[in-house]
Amino acid sequence: MSMANTATQTAPPGADIWTTPVINRDAIRAADVKRDPYTYMLASGALAADAVPALRAEFPVITKPGFLTVDEVALKGRFKQFVDEIESPEFSELMSQKMGLDLHPYPRLTTIRKLSQLKDGRPHQDGKAKIMTALFYLNDDWGDNGAGRLRVLRGPDKFEPYDCEVPPTMGWMFAFLRSDMSWHGHPPFAGERKVVQTAWVKDEGELQRKKKRNATAQFFKGIFGR
């Protein structure tokens, strides 16, 4: 399959057709892949500069903390194109080549977060149903005290020392293969922290279970406001 950084050529009837991609595949191709303490990569400039104003303006209206699936929010314009590119076979092929694992057999769950709570980001590995996760950050600026900055960790007990820290600002992308060593998290942060995440999961059954759990969690957040 060709991985050329070509323009989007087709769209459903009535949809906008854009002439340039949102994801900068060349930036992702150029990123280094690390294998210690697990397989991960960090790419800067992973979003095309000319798409940034539209991504900023068209970020979905979200009033609850936590991740919402793309089916739960209204997508439009270049932000919808961004999600379509993330969920495309071409993106799976690109990440398969980068990470050394064929991701095509695995379904994906794409989610969007705008608001974080202090309890979010505790060190974790991700569940065994996940194969790989990729995160794109869309914040205009960020503080330098470490709060809300995802870190590659070596265990579940603390945020330091860490092997890599991810700037959650516009255009940074972080991806990793899930393993028993894939500890990650961020120091506590409450407030606006925009990120789009896609996770390749083991099978369709796991995908539907994750969607159901996410919908249930959002339902109770809607009732109790937390």
C-alpha positions in Angstrom: 0.0 0.0 0.0 1.4 3.4 -0.9 2.1 5.7 2.0 2.7 8.9 0.0 1.6 12.1 1.8 -1.1 12.7 -0.8 -4.2 14.8 -0.6 -7.6 13.5 0.5 -9.5 12.8 -2.8 -12.9 11.6 -1.8 -15.6 12.3 0.7 -19.2 11.2 1.3 -21.9 13.1 -0.7 -22.5 16.5 0.7 -19.2 16.5 2.7 -16.3 19.0 2.3 -13.4 17.8 0.1 -10.1 19.2 1.3 -7.1 19.3 -1.0 -4.4 18.8 1.7 -4.1 16.3 4.6 -4.4 17.2 8.2 -1.9 14.7 9.5 1.7 15.4 8.5 2.8 11.9 7.7 6.4 13.0 6.9 6.8 14.2 10.5 5.6 10.9 11.8 7.9 9.0 9.4 10.9 11.1 10.6 10.2 10.4 14.4 12.5 8.1 16.3 11.0 4.9 17.8 12.3 4.0 21.2 12.3 0.4 22.6 13.1 1.0 26.2 11.3 0.7 28.6 8.7 -0.2 25.9 8.1 0.6 22.3 7.0 4.3 21.8 7.5 7.3 19.6 7.2 11.0 19.9 6.6 13.3 16.9 6.5 17.0 16.6 4.7 18.8 13.8 2.4 15.9 13.3 -0.5 18.2 12.3 -0.2 20.3 9.1 0.3 24.0 9.9 -2.4 25.1 7.5 -5.0 22.9 9.2 -4.3 24.3 12.8 -6.6 27.3 12.7 -9.6 25.1 11.5 -8.8 22.4 14.1 -8.7 25.0 16.8 -12.0 26.6 15.7 -13.8 23.3 15.0 -12.8 21.4 18.1 -16.1 19.8 19.3 -18.1 21.4 22.1 -17.5 19.2 25.2 -18.6 20.2 28.7 -17.9 17.0 30.6 -14.5 15.7 31.7 -13.1 12.4 30.3 -12.9 10.9 26.9 -15.9 10.9 24.6 -16.1 8.6 21.5 -16.3 10.3 18.1 -19.9 9.0 17.9 -20.9 11.1 20.9 -19.8 14.5 19.6 -20.5 16.6 16.5 -17.7 16.6 14.0 -17.4 19.0 11.1 -15.0 20.5 8.6 -11.3 19.8 8.9 -11.7 18.3 12.4 -13.9 15.6 10.9 -11.3 15.1 8.1 -8.7 14.8 10.9 -10.7 12.0 12.6 -11.3 10.3 9.2 -7.5 10.3 8.5 -6.8 8.8 12.0 -9.3 6.0 11.3 -8.0 5.4 7.7 -6.2 2.2 6.6 -3.4 4.5 5.4 -2.8 5.7 9.0 -2.8 2.1 10.2 -0.2 1.2 7.6 2.0 4.2 8.5 1.9 3.2 12.2 2.4 -0.5 11.4 5.6 0.4 9.6 6.8 2.7 12.4 6.1 0.3 15.3 6.9 -3.0 13.6 3.5 -4.6 14.1 0.7 -5.1 11.6 -2.2 -3.1 13.0 -4.7 -3.7 10.1 -6.5 -6.6 11.8 -7.4 -4.6 14.8 -10.5 -2.3 15.1 -10.1 1.1 16.6 -11.7 3.3 19.2 -11.2 7.0 18.7 -12.0 9.3 21.5 -11.7 13.1 22.3 -11.0 14.8 25.6 -11.2 18.5 26.4 -11.4 18.6 30.2 -9.2 16.8 32.7 -9.7 16.3 36.4 -7.1 16.1 39.2 -7.7 12.3 39.5 -6.9 11.7 35.8 -3.5 10.6 34.6 -2.4 8.2 37.4 0.4 5.8 36.3 -1.1 2.9 34.3 -0.2 0.4 31.6 -3.5 0.4 29.6 -5.6 -2.7 29.7 -4.6 -5.9 27.9 -7.4 -5.4 25.3 -5.4 -2.6 23.8 -2.7 -3.3 21.2 -1.5 0.3 20.5 -2.5 3.8 21.3 -1.8 7.1 19.5 -2.5 10.5 21.0 -2.6 13.9 19.2 -2.5 17.0 21.3 -4.2 20.3 20.4 -3.5 22.8 23.1 -2.1 26.3 22.1 0.3 26.6 25.1 1.2 24.8 28.3 2.8 25.5 31.6 6.3 24.3 32.5 5.7 22.8 35.9 5.0 19.2 34.6 1.3 19.1 35.4 -0.7 17.4 32.6 2.5 16.4 30.7 2.3 12.7 29.8 5.5 10.8 30.9 7.0 7.5 29.9 7.5 5.7 33.3 9.2 2.6 34.5 6.7 1.6 37.1 3.4 2.5 38.8 4.6 4.3 41.9 5.7 7.8 40.9 6.1 10.3 38.1 9.9 10.6 38.5 12.3 9.7 37.1 10.9 9.4 33.6 12.3 8.5 30.2 10.3 11.0 28.1 7.9 13.9 28.7 5.3 14.8 26.1 4.5 18.4 25.4 0.6 18.5 25.1 0.7 21.4 22.7 -0.6 21.7 19.1 0.9 19.1 16.7 2.7 16.8 19.1 1.9 13.1 18.8 2.7 10.2 21.1 2.2 6.5 20.3 3.1 3.3 22.1 2.6 -0.4 22.0 0.8 -1.7 25.1 2.8 -4.2 27.2 3.3 -5.1 30.8 6.0 -2.4 30.9 4.0 0.4 29.2 3.6 2.6 32.3 2.6 6.1 31.6 0.7 9.0 33.2 0.9 12.7 34.0 1.1 14.7 37.2 -2.3 16.0 38.4 -3.9 18.7 36.3 -7.4 20.1 36.2 -8.7 22.2 33.3 -8.7 22.3 29.6 -6.4 19.6 28.0 -7.3 18.9 24.4 -6.3 15.5 23.0 -7.6 13.1 20.4 -6.7 9.4 21.1 -7.1 6.3 18.9 -6.6 2.8 20.3 -6.3 -0.4 18.3 -8.0 -3.1 20.3 -7.9 -6.9 20.1 -11.3 -7.6 18.4 -14.7 -6.2 17.7 -16.1 -7.6 21.0 -13.6 -5.6 23.0 -14.4 -2.5 20.9 -18.1 -2.7 21.7 -17.4 -3.4 25.4 -15.2 -0.3 25.6 -17.8 1.8 23.9 -20.4 0.6 26.3 -18.3 1.3 29.4 -17.4 4.7 28.1 -21.0 5.6 27.5 -22.0 4.4 31.0 -19.2 6.5 32.5 -20.3 9.6 30.6 -23.9 9.0 31.7 -23.0 9.0 35.4 -20.8 12.1 34.9 -23.8 13.8 33.3 -25.9 13.0 36.4 -23.3 13.7 39.1 -21.1 16.2 37.4 -17.9 14.3 38.0 
